[in-house]
Structure formats: C-alpha cells, structure tokens
Amino acid sequence: MSISLLYNKKASMKKILKLTRRAWKIAADNYFISIFITIVAFVGFVSVFKLFTAKGEEVYATVKVSQGLWWANTLNPPLWMIQNLKKGDTEKSLTGSSVAEILEVRYYPAQNQSIQTGQYSTFLTVKLTVDYSNRRGTYTFKRSTISVGSPIDFEFANAQLSGTVISLSNKAPKNQYVYKTVTLYKRFVDSREYEAIQIGDKYFDGEDEVIKIIDKSVLPISQVYIQGRNIGFDDDLFDVEMKVMMKLKQVGNNLMYNDENIIKIGRGINFETSGYYFDGYRILRIE
C-alpha cells in the first residue's frame, strides 16, 4: 500500500513539473502577454491590499438633504423619509467598515413650500471616512471629490438619499446656541386661528426643543381689511402679537433658525408646533 502511494506521489510531481515547464515555455514565447498578465495581477493585488488595509481620514459634514445640486429648485423630503433617518445609522463599505455615520438629524418646515406639501428642510451631521489628497488639498468620498456645495449620496440600511454638503471640517462641530425671546406679529388673524395658538406649545427639531410659545395678545385695530380693491369690516379679524422662546444658532453676528434662515427684525418666518402651523408672521423684536 505504501509503495502504491509513493508511486502516485512521484507521478503527481512529474505532472506538476511538466505543466510548470510548459507554462514557462508559453511565457517565454509570448512575453508581451506575460508582462501584461503580470502587471494586471500586480495592480489587482495592490487594489485588494489597499481595500482591506486603507483606513482613510475622518471628517465631519453638515448635509442638507436634497435632490441634485444646491442651486436647483427641488423638493424637500417628506416626513416618511425623515422617519427612516436615525442617529447612529451607518453606511458600510465592501469590507464591512463604516464610511458614513449619522450623528444628528434636524428637520424644519420648509420655508418656501406651501402648507399642504408637508415637506421639511432636513439637515444631517455626518461623520465620513474619506481619502485626502496632499497634492490637491481635497477630500474624496466614495471616489468623488467633496467640498462645500458639492452633491453627496448615501446608502444607509433604511434609506438611500442625496444631499448637498453645507459645511465640512476635520474637527467635530461645536455649535454655539443661544436662547432668545422673539416677538412675532401678524395682521388680520381670524379669531379661530388666535384660539388655536396654545401657550406652552413646542416644536422639537429631532434633537432639541427649539421653539416654545410663551405669550399671545390681541392688539386693538379697526377691523378694516383690504382685499384687492375691496375694503370692508370684519369683527372676527385681529392683529396678533405672539412671544416665542427660540433656540438659535450663533453664526458670527447672525442668529440662525436651522442652517439657512437668519432671524432678524422685519423678516418673515413660518414654523410649526405640535399643535399648529404658523405662516405669515413677521419678527417684531428679539430680546
């Protein structure tokens, strides 16, 4: 039995040597093809090695969820999309490592949309794993160069989305927030709207309570209204003054409600609370 095994082993070795000599002969006769195959094999090996060993750098981005480029007038995401974006959600690479992680999800009623749309300006704070080019001074995320204003795509476990990068840093964001009492004013408010305003009503933006109604009052007016060329009287119309406590982001000399809307006296503002949607109000005072 041992002699038979020894014979089979010798036969196998001869077969391997024969195939090896044939391969070397083919390589010698077709050295251009051999060089090409060697280069392809080397590049493949280096690519696989980098794929499993490259760590990349971590940067932090604020992303506005949107479609396409930032200057395009596109729709804002509805509530069903926002509900599928969770803090801690990650996007994985082919090797299973995280390339994007959601750190914050904040959303606000879209200022330029009608009440009926139910769309929200949505902002994500995301930690990204990127490659950095010393020569160009740029970051690359999933083979695309990213900077402020560039589009970016994500494939999280529960949602696929695109957006625009509105801030990018290699340091974790440290935003400065301040609380301000903001007095709002609106003319010709229907009595039913006034009754719907509830003191203590709040708005939660996904991370913090950013608006709370603290007072409301009716101003004396003549009940005169102008609609087109018509002038009339309506005892159910009031001028309303309302005070709200707002948590605002301090950006230089500006106070920001979300990452786009500057809070200044005279500006208009739309917002919602848990019980009502407010539109057509103007900022009267900031204290």
N, C-alpha and C positions, 0 to 999 in steps of 0.2 A: 504493500500500500504506500509506503514512504517512497519507494523507487518511482512509482507512478506519479506521485505529487511532484517529485523532483524533476521528472521529465516534463511535466506540464509547465512548471515554472520556467524551465530553460526555453521551452517553445514560446512562451509568452514574452520572455526577454528578447528573443530573436525577432519576434514580430514587432515589438516596440522599436528596436534598433533599426529594423528595415524601414518602418514608417518615418522614423526620425531622419534617416539618410535621404529618403525620398523628399521629405519636406525641405531639407537643406538644399537639395538639388533644384527643386522648383523655385526656391527663394533666390538661388544664385542665377538661375536662368531668367528670372523676372524680377530683377532687383528694384525697378521703379515701383512695381506693385507692392513689393515687400516694404519699401520705405514708406509708402502711403499707408499701408496697414499698420505699420509701427507707430506712425505719427497719430493716426486715429485712435489706436489703443492707448497711447500715452495721454492724449487730450482727454479721452474718456476716463482714464484713471484719475487724472488731476481733478476733473469736474466732480467725480464721485467723492474724491477725498475732501474737496472743498465743501461739498454739500453736507457732509457728515461732521466736519470739524470746524467750519467757519461759525463764529459766534456773532459777529456784527456789533453795532453800537445801538444803544437805547436812546431814543429821543421822545419828546412829548409834543403832541399836536392837538390843537383845537380844530375840530372839523364841523362845518355846517353841513348837515345832511341835505343834499340837493341832487338835481339831475344835470349832468354836464358841467359847463364852465360857469364861473360865478356871475358873468355879465348877462347870461341868458335868463329870460323871464320864465322860470319853470315852476312847477307845483311844489309845495311843501308837503312833507309826509303827513298822512292822517294818523289818527290815534292808534289804529291797529298795528301800524308799523312800529310806532314808539313802544308799544307794549311788548314787543318782541326784542327790544334792545335792553339788556340788563348789565348792570355793573359787574365786572368780573368775566364777562363773555370774552372768549379769545378766538383768534383765527390761527390755525396750525399750518406749518409748512409740511412738505412731503416727509420730513424726518420726524414729525410729531412735535417739534418745538414751537413755542408761541412766537408769532411775528407781529401780532396786534392784540392789545388787551384794552377793553373799555374801563376807564377809571371813573367817568361821570357821564350821566345822561340828563340834560336840561332841555325843557321844551316850553314854548310860549305861544299863545295865539298869534298867527301870522298877521302882521300889521297891515299888509297890503292886500289881504284877502277879505271877501265878504263874510258875513256871519254864517252863511249857510254852508261854507266849504268844510268847516271842521278841520282845517289844516293848521299845523304848528311849525314855527321856526324851531328847529331842533339842533342842539349843539352837543357834540361828544368830545370829551377829553380822552385821548387815546395814547397809550404807550406803544411805540413802534420799535421793531428791530430793523435797522437799516444798515446799508453799506455807505461808507464815507470816502469820497474821492479827494485826496490831498491836493492833487493837481488842479482840479476844478473847484474845490471847496463846496461840493454839493452832496446831498444825500440821495440814495437810491432805495426805493421801497418796492419790492417785487418787480425788479428790472425796469422801474420807471422813476425818473428824477422827480423829486418832490420839493416844493418850496411854498411860501405863502402865495395863495392864488391858484395853485395847481389842483387839478382834479385827483381824486384818490378813490379806490374801490376796496371794499371789504367783503369777505365771505365768512361771516360768523356762523355758528352752529344753527341759530334760529332765524337768521336774517341775512340777506345779501343786499348791499346798498352802495351808493356812490355819494360823494360829497366834495366839498372844497376846503382846502387847508387854509385856515384864517390866522393861525399862529403856529410857530414851530421853534422848539428850543431843546437843547441837550440837558436842560435842568427841569425838574418837576415844577409845574406852575404854582406860584404863591400869590393868588389874587387877593387884593385888598377890598374889603366890603365895608360899607357904612350904612347906617340906618337914618333915613330922612322922613320927616313928615311932609307929605306933598298934598297941597290943596288943589283940588280939581273943580272945574266949573263947566256947566252945560246949560244952555238956554232952551226954553220951550220943552221941558221934560213933562211927559204925561204923568198924571197922578199915580197911575198903576206902576209905572217904572220907578217912581220915587218910593212907593210902598215896598217894591221888591228889593230895594237896597237894604241889606241887613248889616247892622253894626256888629263887628266881630267876624264877619265872613272873610275867608282867607283864600290865597292861591299858593299851591305847592308846586314848584317847578321840576320836581323829580329828585331834587337834592335838598332844598331848603324852602321854608315858608318865606316868600319874597314880597307878598302883599297882604295887608290886613286893613279892613275898613274900620276906622276908629270914630268917625262922626259924620253926620249929614245934616243939612239945614236947607230951608226954603227961603229964597230971597224975595222981597216984595217987588212985584212987577205989575204992569198994567194989563196983563193977559192979552196983549196985542201980538198978533203973529202976521207975518208976511209970507205968502206962498205964491211965487211967481208975481203976477200983477194984482193978486187979491190981498186985501187987508181985512182982518177980522178979529173977533174976540173969542177966547176960549177959557172958561173958568177952570178947566182941568189941566192947564199948562202952567208950569212953574220954571223959574230959574233955580237951579240946584247947585249948591256948593257942598263938596264932599272932601273929607280928610282921610288919607290913607297912609299907613306906615309902609315904607318900601325899603327892601334890602337892595342896595345898588352897588355896582362895581365901580371903584375909583380907578379911572384910567387917565393919568395926567391930571388935567384940570376938569375933565369931564366925568359926569355920573352916568353910568350905563345901566339901562334895564335890558337884560340879555346882552349879547355881544354886538348888537347892531344899533340899538335905539338910544340916542342921547336924551337925557332928561333935562330940559331947560324950560324956563318960564315962557309961555306963549306957544309951545309945541303941543300938538295933539297927541293923544295916546288911546289905544284900545287895549283892554285887558279883560281877564275873566277871573271870577272866584268860583268857589264850589257851588254857589247858588245862582250866579247871574253873569251874563256877558255885557261888558260896558264898552260902548263905542261913542265917538263924537265928543269926548271930553277934552278940555284944554287945561294945561298946567297954569295955575294962578300964582302959587307961592311954593317955595322949597325951604324948609326950616330944619 
